[in-house]
Amino acid sequence: MAKVNVEDLVRDHILRGVFKPSTPLKMEELKERFDVGYSPIREALSRLAGEGLVLAEANKGFRVRPLNRADLYDIAVARCAVEKEALRRSMIEGDDGWESEIVAAMHTYRKKAAAAFDSAETLAAWELSHDRLHTALIAACGSPRLLDLQQRLQEQHMRYRRLIVIPNVRADAHEDEHERLAAVVLERRLDEAVAMIERHMMITVDALDAAGYWTAGPEPET
């Protein structure tokens, strides 16, 4: 029998919204759900707390990190700083192989966008292709730490992006924006690409602000 990776399972449940924001992550319930012992659960939750997806509270245990505007804005600012530098380095150092990966990632993203809202499975595939495109854009930065930071922040950002993707964002509009970004990057128009990334990272913040989401009652972090 394959070994259960509790960390990956809990992360997936949080990112897909199976475990809702602020939900207590009770050891006994997780033990029963995943059929594993307490020790791997505790280790997994501690690592996910380090990734920013889980909160560890003294005398209370663990819970899914709540969603609030301050947290989203902090994620967007941090991700912008990381992705701008990684993109700048990639545009300076990237070779033909890097360009080919961007083209391939954009092609996959385009195909997944066509059926994005057909089902939960196609939406998940579209989101995965979106994140892989962003990873491809910065893949030539030469810094494993920047790439690791980008991946963690991208996962944290996903929980907020899902709040706007289903009801408010047309797949073709989202696709057009990424088409323009990829084209500017491949043409090595560095200043323009960096400016586009800065704007791009604030889309979710602006969309939720415009929708009045934060006045609708998401639980604030305490």
N, C-alpha and C positions, 0 to 999 in steps of 0.2 A: 504494500500500500504506500502511495506517495505521501511524503511528509507534508503536513499542513503548514503553510506559511501564514501564521496568524496576523502578522504585521500587514502583509499584502491584502488579506481578506478584510481586515478592519478599515484599512485605507480605502479600499474599493467601496465599501459600504458607506463610508463618510462622503466620498467624492460623488457617488451616485445618489446620495440623499436617502439611502435606506436607513442610516442612522441620522436623524434630524439634528440641526443645530441645538446645542444645549442639552441634548439627551444624555442622561447618566449612562456610563458604560460599566455595567455591573458585572463583576467577575463571574458570578454564578450563571448569569444569563449567557455570557460569552462562552463559558465552558460548555454549556449545553448546546449552544448554537453551532460551535465549531468542533466539538468533541475533542478538546485538548485540555491539558492541565492548567493549573493556575499560574505556574511559573512562566511558560511561554506567553501567556496573555499579559501578565504584568510587564514582562520585558518589551513586548510589542507596544503596549500603551505608553510606556516610558519613551520609547524611540519616536513614536508618533507625536508625543508632546514636544520633543525636540524639533520636529518638523513643523510645528505650529498647527497641527490638525486637531490636537487633543489638549485639554487643560487638566493638569494634575493639581488637586486642591487638598490642602492639609486637612486631615480628619474627614474628608468627604469622598476621596477616591478620584476617579477620572470621569470626564464628560466631554462630549464633542464641543469643540470651540464654537461659541456663538457667532452669529453674523452681525456686524454693525458697520456703520459707515467709516468710523475711524480706522478699523482694522482693514477694510477694503482699500481705503486711501493709502495706508501705510504699505500694503502689499503692492499697489500700483506704483508708488514712488520708488520702492526698493527694486521692483522688477524693472522699471524704466532705467534705473541707474546701472543695473547689471546688464540688461540687454543692449543698452546703448554702447557700452564699452565692448561687450562681446561682438556686437555687430561691426563696430568700427574696426576692431582688430581683424575680423573675418574679411571685411571688404578690402583691407590692405594686403592680407596674407593669402586669401583664398585662391585656389588654383582651378583648373578646368574641372577636376573631380568635384570640388565644392559646388561649382556652378551647376554641374549635372545633377547633383543631389537636390538642389533647390528646384530645378526644373521638374524632376521626378516627383518631389514632394508636392509641388503645386499642381501637377497633373492628377495625383491621387486625391488631393483636396478638392479639386474641381469635380471629379467623379463622385466623391462622397457627398458633396453639397447638393447634387442634383436630386438625391433621395433623402436628404437629411431628416425631414419631418415625417417620413412614412411610418416609422415605428421607433420604439425605444432603442432597438438595436442599431438602426441606421443613424439615429442621432448620436449614439455613443461612438460609432465608427467615424462620423463627421468630426466630432470633437477630438478624437484621437488623431485624425489626419491634420486638423488645425494645429495641434500641439507639436506634431512631428514637423510641420512646415516651419514653425517658429524655431524649433531646434536646428533644422537644416540651415536656416539663415545665419546662425551664429556658430555653426559647427567648426569653422576654421579659425576660431579665436585663439587656439593654442593653450587655453587655460582650463584644466579639468575642474578647478574650483568655481570658475564662473559658470561653467556648464551645469555643475551640480546645484549651485544656487538658483540658476534659472529654472531648473526642473522643479525644485521644491516650491519656488514662488509661483510657478505656473500651475501646480497642483492646488495650491491654496487659492489662487485666482479663479480656478475652475468652479468652485462652489458658488461664487458670486456670479460668474458668467452665466451659469445655468438659470439664474433668476430672471435673466433678460432674454436668453436665447429662444426659449419656446414661445413665449407670447408676443415678443416685440420685434425680433430681428428677422428680416427676410434673408434667406440663404444666398440669394443672388447679390444682394447689397453687401453682405459679408464677403462673398467671393470677390467682388469687384475691388474692394479695399485691399485684399491680399494680393490680387493680381498687380495692382499698382505698386504695392510695396516690393514685391518680388522683382518687378521690372526695374525699379529704381536701384535696388541693391545690385542686380546683375549688371547694370550700366555703370556701377561704381560711383554713383552720385552721392557721395558720403554725407554731406551736410543735409541734403534733402531727405535721405533715408533716416538719419538720426532724428530729424524733426518729425517725420512720419511716425516713428516709434514712440516718440514722446506723446503725440496726440492719440495714438492707438491705445496706449496703456490706460488712458483715462476714459475710454468709451464706456466701460461698465459703470464707473463712478457717475459719469454724466447721465447715462440712461436711467439709472436707479434714482438719481436726484430728480430728473425730469418727470419720472413716473410717480414721485412722491412716496417711494417705497419706505423710506425711513420714518415717515409719519404714520405709516399703516400698522406699525406695532411689532417689528422684529425685536426679539429680546435683546437688550443691551448687555454687554459683558460686564460682570460684576467682580 
